[in-house]
Amino acid sequence: MGEWLDHSVVVDVDVPIETAWDLWSDLEQMPRWMKWIDGVTISADDPEISEWKLASRGFEFTWRSKITSLVPHQIIQWEAIDGLPNRGAIRFYGKDDRSTVKLTVSYAVPAIIKWMDGLFLGRLVEATLQDDLNRFRDYAVAAKQPPTA
């Protein structure tokens, strides 16, 4: 592959860091707020390995990832071990009953795509990731609400 592209987005969430962490660390729930993620399956043999499927506009990519660093309530870091080359981290910052969640995603692309990144690809990816974090914020706030009788 050619070069790595990096994208970071941040969202503030009106839930305690424990709630944000609990929701995000349940990787199989990720398709609920991540538009392009069609499915995540945790390996039965190794809970640090997960299988991912990304689907958008007729394109489909799959990969397996390994968690490379996990510090509860602080960071989940990963790297693809096969399939679509990617790596990244989700970081959690808490203050009072609020959280800040920062997602950084990197992926390898051919050099010609790197050139396109400056034109539109980077803006599309960052806008999609920001929308995903905004959906996560809304999902987390709804999950925190007590059930109505």
C-alpha positions, 0 to 999 in steps of 0.5 A: 500500500502507499501512504497513510491518511489520518483523521480525528474527530471529537464530540462532547457527551452529556454522560459520565465517562463510565457510560461512554466507555461501556457503550463504546467498548462493546464493539459489536454495538458499533453499527448502531452509530457508525454509518459505514460499519455493517457488522463487528464480530468478536473472535470466540478464540481471542476477545482482542481480535474482531472481524469488521465489515464496512459497506457503503455505496456498493463498496464492501471491505472486511478486515480483522483488527487486534486491540493493541492497547486498552486502558479502561476509561481512557483508550482503546487502540487497534490495528488491522491484522489483515484485510483493509489496512487501518489503525486508530484509537478512541480516547475518553476524557471525563469531567464531572458527569460529562465526557469528551470522546476523540476518535482517530482513524488512519488507513493506508491508500495508494499515492494517487488517493493521497492526492485526492484526499486534499480534494474531497476524500478527507472531508468526506471521511471526517464528515462521516466520522463526525456524524458517527460521533454525533450519533454516538453522543445521541445514543449514549444520552438516550441510553443514560435516560431511565426507562419511562413507565 
